[in-house]
Amino acid sequence: MDKSVSEIDDANFFFSNDGKTNPKSEMLETLDAFFSDEIKDDNSSVCRFPARYQWLKEELNATDFPTAHCDEYEKILNRVDPKSVTLVFPSAHINSPASMFGHTFLRINSSYDSKLLSYAVNYAANADAETENGVVFAIKGLFGGYYGRYSLLPYYEKLKEYRDSEQRDVWEYNLNLTTRETLKMFRHVWELNGTNSHYYFFTENCSYNMLWLLEAARPTLNLRKKFTYQVTPLETVHVAKEAGIISSDNYRASKRTKLLKYEALINDDYIGMPIAFVESKLDVKKMMNNENISKQQKMYILEAAVEYLEYQLSKSKISKEKYLELFHEFTKQRAGLGLGQSVNIEKPLNPIESHRAVRSTFGVAHKNDGFVSYLGLRIAYHDLEDSNYGFLRGTQIEFMDMLFSKSKQETKVEKATIVSIVSLAQRSEFFKSFSWRMKLGWDNDSFSSDGEFGASVGAGYSWGNKEGFVYFLVDPLFYLAKEFNCGVGGSVGVSVDKYKFMNTNIEATKRVYDNGVNQLLIKASQGFRTSQNTQIILKYNYKDRYLNDAIKKEETFMGMMNYYF
């Protein structure tokens, strides 16, 4: 990227008419504004642009720079009280198209002991992904159809949004920026307040702009140079680790994680009680008077009811008045039981130890009566066959996944996936999630042996425990090559991920096409995580082929090596 061209697209950010592309002209116009006869109050150039003011004063070693009474700036500065910085990573929320990669923002820590009283610096597109058409949202986001804006909000508000309402675990990575560097970053945030820049999902997004702010605080970092065509939130965490600026980390469990923990602690006979209490289908006093329920179980039930009640409020599924009434009742009854066993939520695998986004693949296979070699490259990000160490279970997000094969007979494209998204969200007592997946691109899975362009969108359900999970999906699909074919597939699958160093995936699919052809597809994989960014995977694929009006069985035994970078 041309360093002489600013990434801010708002004309109000510049003094010079060509300030976006002419740094020298912008600097001279800035100095003229600082030394002008304007009233030196909150609306003055000095107060609006404190980062430029401080930088020019230091670079020029000036002692006679103009001063101003910046009451509003000083008031916010004293309230934020910038001392240090934390990089915050809310993990993926796969059922939201705007959040499938996760998110990153910065927390400016103050001198207060409670981090909840600190302030969060966020950058996001000025669009509501929940109400806007999903296809329009994706297209506009890809091509800069939205403006992105910075915001400075209390940290507890961001936690309510991500941890409580959106069911996302939050990871906090404390950075070793000094107080002076933190103050420098705050000045830049102040200047950016109210300005617009084009927002791009893959490049100039939330994560990219957080790296920009870190570089503003410590220019020697050069974090953005690591990225050219895509910047994903988790990758920015990896880059921060590589730069050596992460000093420690902290984990905050989401409402979903907490409720799933209570679901494991409450006996099956009583697991429906917390929801029944919140929905006013069962009287709390009736449970309290039941001597067959142990005291500790009553504690868990009431604590879960409070958590579920707060979750329902965050989703606007209960009125504030009803919430306050039930909250008072639940907490009063719980307080009467005294102290109980603390609920220990085990810290999950840290995303910072997960594999990187880009994957290269090398492998060999025996297909029917011959040997085949494979070479592949995936631009982003993660699939079900990859190690899920540090990733959200049952999720897959792939962009531009290409696999080529070479045999004695031919060299061919095995697949060229444009996009593939899978969300196998396990159902529970508190969360009645459905599972879904979609795929768009070229593959050779159809009844023909030729690679064909196809698309599918399916839905179903998944159930699981700590050992693994099973799922059932129905996928309408179509292929387009020499002729158009459509059909529907029914799939049943199982994934075993009990051990962090290995994962097993098996799926069987029965497809019925509009031309009357039936096809069976079976795929099985056994992956071994040999290091953070290497994986050995053994695979078996079975496909029914329909050639010359007859079914031909195709079996492939594969050994693959994945390297992530």
LUMBA-281282 format. One record per residue (C-alpha): residue number from 0; residue in three letters; x, y, z. Coordinates in nm, 3 decimals. Layout:
BEGIN
PT    i   aa        X        Y        Z
PT  NUM  ala        X        Y        Z
...
# end
This chain:
BEGIN
PT    i   aa        X        Y        Z
PT    0  met    0.000    0.000    0.000
PT    1  asp    0.120    0.351   -0.089
PT    2  lys    0.224    0.510    0.240
PT    3  ser    0.165    0.859    0.095
PT    4  val   -0.209    0.788    0.065
PT    5  ser   -0.415    0.806    0.383
PT    6  glu   -0.658    0.524    0.461
PT    7  ile   -0.910    0.774    0.600
PT    8  asp   -1.176    0.858    0.341
PT    9  asp   -1.348    1.144    0.525
PT   10  ala   -1.266    1.494    0.395
PT   11  asn   -1.324    1.637    0.744
PT   12  phe   -1.009    1.459    0.860
PT   13  phe   -0.788    1.678    0.640
PT   14  phe   -0.702    2.045    0.631
PT   15  ser   -0.573    2.041    0.274
PT   16  asn   -0.794    1.966   -0.027
PT   17  asp   -0.542    1.705   -0.139
PT   18  gly   -0.444    1.603    0.213
PT   19  lys   -0.543    1.238    0.156
PT   20  thr   -0.275    1.197   -0.111
PT   21  asn   -0.027    1.479   -0.032
PT   22  pro    0.128    1.449    0.318
PT   23  lys    0.347    1.757    0.275
PT   24  ser    0.055    1.979    0.179
PT   25  glu   -0.147    1.842    0.472
PT   26  met    0.136    1.911    0.717
PT   27  leu    0.174    2.273    0.601
PT   28  glu   -0.202    2.333    0.615
PT   29  thr   -0.209    2.177    0.964
PT   30  leu    0.061    2.415    1.087
PT   31  asp   -0.127    2.710    0.936
PT   32  ala   -0.441    2.599    1.120
PT   33  phe   -0.259    2.565    1.451
PT   34  phe   -0.108    2.913    1.420
PT   35  ser   -0.424    3.079    1.287
PT   36  asp   -0.628    3.343    1.470
PT   37  glu   -0.908    3.099    1.551
PT   38  ile   -1.045    3.094    1.905
PT   39  lys   -0.842    2.837    2.096
PT   40  asp   -1.129    2.643    2.255
PT   41  asp   -1.281    2.295    2.212
PT   42  asn   -1.359    2.366    1.845
PT   43  ser   -1.006    2.474    1.759
PT   44  ser   -0.767    2.275    1.541
PT   45  val   -0.538    2.216    1.838
PT   46  cys   -0.816    2.049    2.038
PT   47  arg   -0.953    1.850    1.745
PT   48  phe   -0.617    1.702    1.646
PT   49  pro   -0.405    1.648    1.961
PT   50  ala   -0.200    1.364    1.803
PT   51  arg   -0.080    1.583    1.518
PT   52  tyr   -0.025    1.870    1.755
PT   53  gln    0.195    1.666    1.990
PT   54  trp    0.387    1.499    1.706
PT   55  leu    0.467    1.827    1.528
PT   56  lys    0.565    1.994    1.853
PT   57  glu    0.808    1.712    1.935
PT   58  glu    0.949    1.680    1.582
PT   59  leu    1.007    2.055    1.551
PT   60  asn    1.140    2.075    1.906
PT   61  ala    0.915    2.378    1.940
PT   62  thr    0.886    2.587    2.255
PT   63  asp    0.648    2.853    2.123
PT   64  phe    0.366    2.634    1.991
PT   65  pro    0.016    2.780    2.034
PT   66  thr   -0.190    2.647    2.327
PT   67  ala   -0.562    2.600    2.370
PT   68  his   -0.820    2.530    2.641
PT   69  cys   -0.943    2.184    2.544
PT   70  asp   -1.197    2.128    2.820
PT   71  glu   -1.389    1.848    2.645
PT   72  tyr   -1.072    1.660    2.549
PT   73  glu   -0.932    1.690    2.901
PT   74  lys   -1.261    1.572    3.052
PT   75  ile   -1.269    1.255    2.837
PT   76  leu   -0.896    1.200    2.889
PT   77  asn   -0.938    1.210    3.267
PT   78  arg   -1.238    0.978    3.248
PT   79  val   -1.060    0.719    3.031
PT   80  asp   -0.736    0.757    3.229
PT   81  pro   -0.524    0.565    2.973
PT   82  lys   -0.254    0.351    3.136
PT   83  ser   -0.220    0.032    2.929
PT   84  val   -0.383   -0.159    2.641
PT   85  thr   -0.545   -0.501    2.602
PT   86  leu   -0.626   -0.671    2.271
PT   87  val   -0.971   -0.832    2.307
PT   88  phe   -1.083   -1.126    2.093
PT   89  pro   -1.449   -1.233    2.113
PT   90  ser   -1.451   -1.578    1.955
PT   91  ala   -1.660   -1.676    1.654
PT   92  his   -2.039   -1.669    1.656
PT   93  ile   -2.090   -1.885    1.349
PT   94  asn   -2.466   -1.835    1.313
PT   95  ser   -2.408   -1.466    1.244
PT   96  pro   -2.260   -1.393    0.897
PT   97  ala   -2.096   -1.077    1.030
PT   98  ser   -1.922   -1.263    1.314
PT   99  met   -1.806   -1.591    1.164
PT  100  phe   -1.437   -1.497    1.194
PT  101  gly   -1.462   -1.354    1.544
PT  102  his   -1.376   -0.993    1.619
PT  103  thr   -1.101   -0.785    1.776
PT  104  phe   -1.103   -0.452    1.954
PT  105  leu   -0.885   -0.272    2.206
PT  106  arg   -0.945   -0.200    2.571
PT  107  ile   -0.776    0.106    2.721
PT  108  asn   -0.707    0.017    3.083
PT  109  ser   -0.728    0.283    3.352
PT  110  ser   -0.587    0.299    3.703
PT  111  tyr   -0.906    0.138    3.838
PT  112  asp   -0.874   -0.219    3.963
PT  113  ser   -1.190   -0.329    3.783
PT  114  lys   -1.134   -0.367    3.409
PT  115  leu   -1.509   -0.338    3.357
PT  116  leu   -1.472    0.036    3.420
PT  117  ser   -1.219    0.070    3.136
PT  118  tyr   -1.309    0.186    2.785
PT  119  ala   -1.317   -0.012    2.461
PT  120  val   -1.204    0.118    2.123
PT  121  asn   -1.402   -0.048    1.846
PT  122  tyr   -1.420   -0.024    1.468
PT  123  ala   -1.717   -0.162    1.278
PT  124  ala   -1.925   -0.118    0.964
PT  125  asn   -2.222    0.113    1.003
PT  126  ala   -2.470   -0.161    0.921
PT  127  asp   -2.696   -0.392    1.116
PT  128  ala   -2.616   -0.744    0.997
PT  129  glu   -2.916   -0.884    1.187
PT  130  thr   -3.179   -0.678    1.000
PT  131  glu   -3.020   -0.620    0.659
PT  132  asn   -3.053   -0.875    0.382
PT  133  gly   -2.769   -1.126    0.429
PT  134  val   -2.669   -1.142    0.061
PT  135  val   -2.667   -0.762    0.028
PT  136  phe   -2.472   -0.732    0.351
PT  137  ala   -2.204   -0.975    0.229
PT  138  ile   -2.166   -0.817   -0.116
PT  139  lys   -2.150   -0.461    0.013
PT  140  gly   -1.904   -0.565    0.283
PT  141  leu   -1.676   -0.733    0.030
PT  142  phe   -1.656   -0.429   -0.197
PT  143  gly   -1.646   -0.141    0.051
PT  144  gly   -2.015   -0.059    0.037
PT  145  tyr   -2.019    0.048    0.402
PT  146  tyr   -1.835    0.308    0.599
PT  147  gly   -1.656    0.198    0.911
PT  148  arg   -1.648    0.413    1.222
PT  149  tyr   -1.453    0.417    1.546
PT  150  ser   -1.633    0.425    1.878
PT  151  leu   -1.525    0.463    2.241
PT  152  leu   -1.757    0.281    2.480
PT  153  pro   -1.745    0.148    2.837
PT  154  tyr   -1.597   -0.201    2.832
PT  155  tyr   -1.886   -0.356    3.023
PT  156  glu   -2.118   -0.258    2.736
PT  157  lys   -1.905   -0.447    2.484
PT  158  leu   -1.900   -0.748    2.715
PT  159  lys   -2.279   -0.743    2.734
PT  160  glu   -2.293   -0.740    2.355
PT  161  tyr   -2.042   -1.016    2.280
PT  162  arg   -2.027   -1.237    2.590
PT  163  asp   -2.390   -1.225    2.700
PT  164  ser   -2.610   -1.153    2.400
PT  165  glu   -2.405   -1.317    2.122
PT  166  gln   -2.289   -1.619    2.329
PT  167  arg   -1.921   -1.556    2.252
PT  168  asp   -1.635   -1.642    2.484
PT  169  val   -1.399   -1.348    2.524
PT  170  trp   -1.020   -1.366    2.535
PT  171  glu   -0.819   -1.071    2.665
PT  172  tyr   -0.453   -1.037    2.564
PT  173  asn   -0.269   -0.779    2.773
PT  174  leu   -0.009   -0.583    2.577
PT  175  asn    0.319   -0.438    2.698
PT  176  leu    0.256   -0.086    2.569
PT  177  thr    0.378    0.183    2.806
PT  178  thr    0.161    0.456    2.956
PT  179  arg    0.320    0.706    2.717
PT  180  glu    0.242    0.485    2.415
PT  181  thr   -0.113    0.430    2.540
PT  182  leu   -0.164    0.806    2.566
PT  183  lys   -0.032    0.847    2.211
PT  184  met   -0.287    0.592    2.089
PT  185  phe   -0.567    0.768    2.275
PT  186  arg   -0.483    1.093    2.097
PT  187  his   -0.521    0.916    1.762
PT  188  val   -0.855    0.769    1.869
PT  189  trp   -0.973    1.119    1.959
PT  190  glu   -0.882    1.249    1.613
PT  191  leu   -1.064    0.962    1.443
PT  192  asn   -1.386    1.018    1.635
PT  193  gly   -1.671    1.082    1.391
PT  194  thr   -1.467    1.014    1.075
PT  195  asn   -1.557    0.766    0.803
PT  196  ser   -1.349    0.513    0.611
PT  197  his   -1.460    0.247    0.365
PT  198  tyr   -1.503   -0.088    0.540
PT  199  tyr   -1.390   -0.408    0.366
PT  200  phe   -1.456   -0.751    0.522
PT  201  phe   -1.121   -0.898    0.425
PT  202  thr   -0.880   -0.603    0.433
PT  203  glu   -0.964   -0.273    0.601
PT  204  asn   -1.183   -0.430    0.869
PT  205  cys   -1.204   -0.420    1.249
PT  206  ser   -0.882   -0.613    1.301
PT  207  tyr   -0.677   -0.418    1.048
PT  208  asn   -0.769   -0.090    1.210
PT  209  met   -0.677   -0.216    1.555
PT  210  leu   -0.330   -0.297    1.419
PT  211  trp   -0.320    0.056    1.278
PT  212  leu   -0.383    0.199    1.625
PT  213  leu   -0.114   -0.020    1.781
PT  214  glu    0.132    0.106    1.521
PT  215  ala    0.028    0.462    1.604
PT  216  ala    0.120    0.388    1.966
PT  217  arg    0.449    0.217    1.876
PT  218  pro    0.551    0.290    1.513
PT  219  thr    0.830    0.029    1.518
PT  220  leu    0.578   -0.257    1.526
PT  221  asn    0.491   -0.266    1.152
PT  222  leu    0.210   -0.514    1.215
PT  223  arg    0.007   -0.439    0.902
PT  224  lys    0.283   -0.538    0.663
PT  225  lys    0.208   -0.902    0.747
PT  226  phe   -0.119   -0.879    0.552
PT  227  thr   -0.195   -0.808    0.188
PT  228  tyr   -0.516   -0.977    0.072
PT  229  gln   -0.692   -1.071    0.398
PT  230  val   -0.690   -0.982    0.766
PT  231  thr   -0.886   -1.210    0.999
PT  232  pro   -0.928   -1.133    1.370
PT  233  leu   -0.748   -1.442    1.497
PT  234  glu   -0.457   -1.374    1.263
PT  235  thr   -0.405   -1.033    1.424
PT  236  val   -0.373   -1.207    1.760
PT  237  his   -0.110   -1.437    1.611
PT  238  val    0.078   -1.136    1.471
PT  239  ala    0.069   -0.961    1.808
PT  240  lys    0.218   -1.273    1.965
PT  241  glu    0.493   -1.287    1.701
PT  242  ala    0.575   -0.922    1.768
PT  243  gly    0.627   -1.006    2.137
PT  244  ile    0.379   -0.749    2.268
PT  245  ile    0.145   -0.991    2.451
PT  246  ser    0.241   -1.011    2.817
PT  247  ser   -0.048   -1.222    2.959
PT  248  asp   -0.401   -1.336    2.881
PT  249  asn   -0.738   -1.376    3.050
PT  250  tyr   -1.054   -1.571    2.964
PT  251  arg   -1.416   -1.462    3.020
PT  252  ala   -1.679   -1.731    2.970
PT  253  ser   -1.994   -1.646    2.777
PT  254  lys   -2.348   -1.692    2.904
PT  255  arg   -2.371   -1.997    2.679
PT  256  thr   -2.061   -2.154    2.835
PT  257  lys   -2.190   -2.087    3.187
PT  258  leu   -2.534   -2.231    3.116
PT  259  leu   -2.386   -2.542    2.955
PT  260  lys   -2.179   -2.589    3.272
PT  261  tyr   -2.491   -2.571    3.487
PT  262  glu   -2.659   -2.815    3.250
PT  263  ala   -2.383   -3.062    3.331
PT  264  leu   -2.419   -3.005    3.708
PT  265  ile   -2.798   -3.021    3.740
PT  266  asn   -2.957   -3.363    3.762
PT  267  asp   -3.159   -3.471    3.460
PT  268  asp   -3.480   -3.478    3.666
PT  269  tyr   -3.448   -3.104    3.739
PT  270  ile   -3.281   -2.969    3.426
PT  271  gly   -3.604   -2.814    3.294
PT  272  met   -3.666   -2.611    3.608
PT  273  pro   -3.456   -2.298    3.533
PT  274  ile   -3.639   -2.240    3.203
PT  275  ala   -3.974   -2.315    3.365
PT  276  phe   -3.902   -2.056    3.636
PT  277  val   -3.810   -1.788    3.382
PT  278  glu   -4.119   -1.866    3.174
PT  279  ser   -4.332   -1.857    3.493
PT  280  lys   -4.450   -2.213    3.433
PT  281  leu   -4.326   -2.330    3.772
PT  282  asp   -4.327   -2.165    4.116
PT  283  val   -3.983   -2.131    4.276
PT  284  lys   -4.129   -2.181    4.624
PT  285  lys   -4.255   -2.525    4.520
PT  286  met   -3.901   -2.635    4.444
PT  287  met   -3.768   -2.479    4.766
PT  288  asn   -4.018   -2.681    4.970
PT  289  asn   -3.931   -3.007    4.793
PT  290  glu   -3.718   -3.204    5.041
PT  291  asn   -3.625   -3.459    4.774
PT  292  ile   -3.405   -3.201    4.600
PT  293  ser   -3.070   -3.152    4.770
PT  294  lys   -2.961   -2.809    4.888
PT  295  gln   -2.673   -2.797    4.642
PT  296  gln   -2.901   -2.888    4.351
PT  297  lys   -3.135   -2.607    4.449
PT  298  met   -2.838   -2.368    4.442
PT  299  tyr   -2.739   -2.479    4.093
PT  300  ile   -3.097   -2.456    3.968
PT  301  leu   -3.146   -2.101    4.099
PT  302  glu   -2.806   -1.984    3.974
PT  303  ala   -2.884   -2.126    3.630
PT  304  ala   -3.223   -1.953    3.638
PT  305  val   -3.053   -1.617    3.701
PT  306  glu   -2.809   -1.675    3.415
PT  307  tyr   -3.087   -1.779    3.178
PT  308  leu   -3.301   -1.484    3.287
PT  309  glu   -3.017   -1.242    3.207
PT  310  tyr   -2.964   -1.411    2.872
PT  311  gln   -3.332   -1.374    2.784
PT  312  leu   -3.315   -1.005    2.874
PT  313  ser   -3.008   -0.954    2.652
PT  314  lys   -3.202   -1.109    2.362
PT  315  ser   -3.504   -0.880    2.436
PT  316  lys   -3.724   -1.186    2.499
PT  317  ile   -3.844   -1.061    2.836
PT  318  ser   -3.953   -0.718    2.956
PT  319  lys   -3.742   -0.517    3.196
PT  320  glu   -4.024   -0.515    3.451
PT  321  lys   -4.063   -0.894    3.441
PT  322  tyr   -3.686   -0.936    3.458
PT  323  leu   -3.658   -0.726    3.774
PT  324  glu   -3.946   -0.913    3.937
PT  325  leu   -3.798   -1.257    3.866
PT  326  phe   -3.440   -1.151    3.939
PT  327  his   -3.544   -1.032    4.284
PT  328  glu   -3.728   -1.358    4.354
PT  329  phe   -3.448   -1.588    4.229
PT  330  thr   -3.167   -1.407    4.408
PT  331  lys   -3.367   -1.382    4.733
PT  332  gln   -3.430   -1.754    4.736
PT  333  arg   -3.069   -1.827    4.643
PT  334  ala   -2.933   -1.601    4.920
PT  335  gly   -3.139   -1.794    5.172
PT  336  leu   -2.948   -2.112    5.090
PT  337  gly   -2.611   -1.970    5.194
PT  338  leu   -2.274   -2.061    5.048
PT  339  gly   -2.237   -2.362    4.822
PT  340  gln   -1.984   -2.520    4.592
PT  341  ser   -1.828   -2.278    4.347
PT  342  val   -1.887   -2.345    3.980
PT  343  asn   -1.551   -2.401    3.816
PT  344  ile   -1.552   -2.335    3.442
PT  345  glu   -1.244   -2.491    3.289
PT  346  lys   -1.041   -2.257    3.072
PT  347  pro   -1.067   -2.385    2.713
PT  348  leu   -0.780   -2.421    2.469
PT  349  asn   -0.635   -2.081    2.389
PT  350  pro   -0.706   -1.958    2.031
PT  351  ile   -0.356   -1.811    2.021
PT  352  glu   -0.223   -2.169    2.007
PT  353  ser   -0.444   -2.267    1.710
PT  354  his   -0.325   -2.313    1.353
PT  355  arg   -0.276   -2.019    1.116
PT  356  ala   -0.523   -1.924    0.843
PT  357  val   -0.350   -2.022    0.517
PT  358  arg   -0.311   -2.395    0.453
PT  359  ser   -0.093   -2.582    0.204
PT  360  thr   -0.155   -2.953    0.143
PT  361  phe    0.069   -3.227    0.008
PT  362  gly   -0.029   -3.591   -0.024
PT  363  val   -0.045   -3.922   -0.207
PT  364  ala   -0.329   -4.167   -0.253
PT  365  his   -0.429   -4.497   -0.404
PT  366  lys   -0.744   -4.458   -0.613
PT  367  asn   -0.897   -4.781   -0.748
PT  368  asp   -0.602   -4.925   -0.942
PT  369  gly   -0.351   -4.639   -0.949
PT  370  phe   -0.154   -4.389   -0.746
PT  371  val   -0.232   -4.018   -0.731
PT  372  ser   -0.041   -3.722   -0.587
PT  373  tyr   -0.207   -3.409   -0.449
PT  374  leu   -0.116   -3.043   -0.406
PT  375  gly   -0.350   -2.790   -0.248
PT  376  leu   -0.375   -2.438   -0.116
PT  377  arg   -0.649   -2.277    0.094
PT  378  ile   -0.649   -1.902    0.154
PT  379  ala   -0.862   -1.921    0.470
PT  380  tyr   -0.945   -2.046    0.732
PT  381  his   -1.057   -2.371    0.896
PT  382  asp   -1.254   -2.689    0.820
PT  383  leu   -1.388   -2.984    1.017
PT  384  glu   -1.093   -3.205    0.922
PT  385  asp   -0.841   -2.954    1.060
PT  386  ser   -0.746   -2.977    1.424
PT  387  asn   -1.006   -2.782    1.621
PT  388  tyr   -0.749   -2.685    1.886
PT  389  gly   -0.853   -2.332    1.986
PT  390  phe   -1.145   -2.321    1.742
PT  391  leu   -1.517   -2.338    1.805
PT  392  arg   -1.630   -2.699    1.780
PT  393  gly   -1.837   -2.798    1.477
PT  394  thr   -1.751   -2.495    1.266
PT  395  gln   -1.601   -2.460    0.921
PT  396  ile   -1.521   -2.146    0.722
PT  397  glu   -1.333   -2.185    0.395
PT  398  phe   -1.251   -1.938    0.120
PT  399  met   -1.066   -2.026   -0.200
PT  400  asp   -0.977   -2.387   -0.120
PT  401  met   -0.803   -2.549   -0.420
PT  402  leu   -0.683   -2.907   -0.457
PT  403  phe   -0.507   -3.050   -0.766
PT  404  ser   -0.427   -3.413   -0.844
PT  405  lys   -0.185   -3.583   -1.081
PT  406  ser   -0.193   -3.944   -1.198
PT  407  lys   -0.044   -4.130   -1.493
PT  408  gln   -0.355   -4.055   -1.692
PT  409  glu   -0.418   -3.688   -1.616
PT  410  thr   -0.374   -3.375   -1.408
PT  411  lys   -0.703   -3.236   -1.282
PT  412  val   -0.869   -2.999   -1.041
PT  413  glu   -1.020   -3.204   -0.759
PT  414  lys   -1.196   -2.904   -0.610
PT  415  ala   -1.197   -2.526   -0.618
PT  416  thr   -1.419   -2.410   -0.335
PT  417  ile   -1.517   -2.044   -0.345
PT  418  val   -1.682   -2.047   -0.005
PT  419  ser   -1.791   -2.318    0.238
PT  420  ile   -1.950   -2.251    0.577
PT  421  val   -2.063   -2.514    0.828
PT  422  ser   -2.224   -2.463    1.168
PT  423  leu   -2.292   -2.784    1.359
PT  424  ala   -2.425   -2.625    1.676
PT  425  gln   -2.507   -2.890    1.933
PT  426  arg   -2.855   -2.868    2.083
PT  427  ser   -2.897   -2.850    2.459
PT  428  glu   -3.163   -2.785    2.719
PT  429  phe   -3.098   -2.410    2.710
PT  430  phe   -3.007   -2.367    2.342
PT  431  lys   -3.227   -2.522    2.073
PT  432  ser   -2.980   -2.444    1.794
PT  433  phe   -3.018   -2.582    1.444
PT  434  ser   -2.723   -2.680    1.228
PT  435  trp   -2.664   -2.564    0.872
PT  436  arg   -2.408   -2.554    0.596
PT  437  met   -2.357   -2.407    0.251
PT  438  lys   -2.105   -2.453   -0.026
PT  439  leu   -2.029   -2.283   -0.357
PT  440  gly   -1.759   -2.392   -0.601
PT  441  trp   -1.624   -2.672   -0.819
PT  442  asp   -1.580   -3.035   -0.709
PT  443  asn   -1.599   -3.389   -0.848
PT  444  asp   -1.851   -3.527   -0.600
PT  445  ser   -2.140   -3.554   -0.846
PT  446  phe   -2.236   -3.884   -1.010
PT  447  ser   -2.012   -3.786   -1.301
PT  448  ser   -1.635   -3.815   -1.256
PT  449  asp   -1.578   -3.471   -1.409
PT  450  gly   -1.535   -3.158   -1.201
PT  451  glu   -1.854   -2.952   -1.203
PT  452  phe   -1.970   -2.622   -1.062
PT  453  gly   -2.223   -2.667   -0.785
PT  454  ala   -2.392   -2.518   -0.486
PT  455  ser   -2.577   -2.653   -0.185
PT  456  val   -2.752   -2.518    0.123
PT  457  gly   -2.862   -2.756    0.397
PT  458  ala   -2.994   -2.766    0.750
PT  459  gly   -3.045   -3.015    1.031
PT  460  tyr   -2.958   -3.086    1.392
PT  461  ser   -2.660   -3.188    1.601
PT  462  trp   -2.616   -3.336    1.948
PT  463  gly   -2.296   -3.389    2.144
PT  464  asn   -2.106   -3.436    2.468
PT  465  lys   -1.744   -3.405    2.577
PT  466  glu   -1.648   -3.708    2.365
PT  467  gly   -1.776   -3.571    2.034
PT  468  phe   -2.097   -3.503    1.843
PT  469  val   -2.331   -3.645    1.579
PT  470  tyr   -2.534   -3.458    1.319
PT  471  phe   -2.806   -3.508    1.059
PT  472  leu   -2.843   -3.274    0.759
PT  473  val   -3.056   -3.245    0.448
PT  474  asp   -2.890   -3.060    0.157
PT  475  pro   -3.070   -2.946   -0.159
PT  476  leu   -2.802   -2.911   -0.428
PT  477  phe   -2.736   -2.847   -0.795
PT  478  tyr   -2.453   -2.906   -1.043
PT  479  leu   -2.393   -2.727   -1.370
PT  480  ala   -2.161   -2.867   -1.638
PT  481  lys   -2.271   -2.999   -1.975
PT  482  glu   -2.622   -3.002   -1.835
PT  483  phe   -2.805   -2.883   -1.525
PT  484  asn   -2.869   -3.140   -1.250
PT  485  cys   -3.031   -3.087   -0.915
PT  486  gly   -3.107   -3.315   -0.626
PT  487  val   -3.117   -3.357   -0.253
PT  488  gly   -2.880   -3.528   -0.012
PT  489  gly   -2.929   -3.668    0.334
PT  490  ser   -2.621   -3.691    0.556
PT  491  val   -2.538   -3.846    0.890
PT  492  gly   -2.203   -3.776    1.051
PT  493  val   -2.002   -3.822    1.366
PT  494  ser   -1.701   -3.633    1.498
PT  495  val   -1.482   -3.747    1.787
PT  496  asp   -1.262   -3.476    1.939
PT  497  lys   -1.204   -3.587    2.298
PT  498  tyr   -0.825   -3.567    2.262
PT  499  lys   -0.667   -3.236    2.165
PT  500  phe   -0.395   -3.398    1.952
PT  501  met   -0.632   -3.590    1.722
PT  502  asn   -0.977   -3.571    1.565
PT  503  thr   -1.193   -3.822    1.380
PT  504  asn   -1.466   -3.738    1.126
PT  505  ile   -1.701   -3.976    0.943
PT  506  glu   -1.992   -3.879    0.717
PT  507  ala   -2.222   -4.083    0.493
PT  508  thr   -2.444   -3.910    0.236
PT  509  lys   -2.720   -4.049    0.016
PT  510  arg   -2.804   -3.829   -0.282
PT  511  val   -3.104   -3.853   -0.513
PT  512  tyr   -3.081   -3.657   -0.840
PT  513  asp   -3.359   -3.531   -1.064
PT  514  asn   -3.255   -3.774   -1.341
PT  515  gly   -3.329   -4.071   -1.114
PT  516  val   -2.968   -4.153   -1.025
PT  517  asn   -2.895   -4.243   -0.661
PT  518  gln   -2.547   -4.190   -0.522
PT  519  leu   -2.371   -4.292   -0.201
PT  520  leu   -2.082   -4.082   -0.068
PT  521  ile   -1.872   -4.180    0.233
PT  522  lys   -1.578   -3.988    0.371
PT  523  ala   -1.371   -4.061    0.679
PT  524  ser   -1.065   -3.883    0.815
PT  525  gln   -0.827   -3.928    1.105
PT  526  gly   -0.620   -3.619    1.182
PT  527  phe   -0.312   -3.595    1.405
PT  528  arg   -0.192   -3.253    1.525
PT  529  thr    0.185   -3.287    1.509
PT  530  ser    0.254   -2.922    1.598
PT  531  gln    0.069   -2.591    1.610
PT  532  asn    0.093   -2.552    1.231
PT  533  thr    0.137   -2.905    1.100
PT  534  gln   -0.109   -3.192    1.071
PT  535  ile   -0.098   -3.543    0.930
PT  536  ile   -0.434   -3.668    0.807
PT  537  leu   -0.538   -4.014    0.683
PT  538  lys   -0.851   -4.021    0.469
PT  539  tyr   -1.085   -4.263    0.299
PT  540  asn   -1.334   -4.153    0.032
PT  541  tyr   -1.600   -4.367   -0.135
PT  542  lys   -1.810   -4.238   -0.425
PT  543  asp   -2.070   -4.398   -0.648
PT  544  arg   -2.009   -4.300   -1.011
PT  545  tyr   -2.272   -4.338   -1.284
PT  546  leu   -2.092   -4.415   -1.609
PT  547  asn   -2.235   -4.577   -1.924
PT  548  asp   -2.567   -4.644   -1.749
PT  549  ala   -2.396   -4.840   -1.471
PT  550  ile   -2.279   -4.772   -1.116
PT  551  lys   -1.903   -4.776   -1.069
PT  552  lys   -1.749   -4.771   -0.722
PT  553  glu   -1.459   -4.533   -0.661
PT  554  glu   -1.243   -4.578   -0.351
PT  555  thr   -0.953   -4.354   -0.249
PT  556  phe   -0.709   -4.408    0.037
PT  557  met   -0.515   -4.089    0.110
PT  558  gly   -0.225   -3.975    0.325
PT  559  met   -0.197   -3.595    0.353
PT  560  met    0.029   -3.339    0.520
PT  561  asn   -0.111   -2.996    0.606
PT  562  tyr    0.110   -2.696    0.676
PT  563  tyr   -0.047   -2.373    0.804
PT  564  phe    0.109   -2.028    0.778
# end
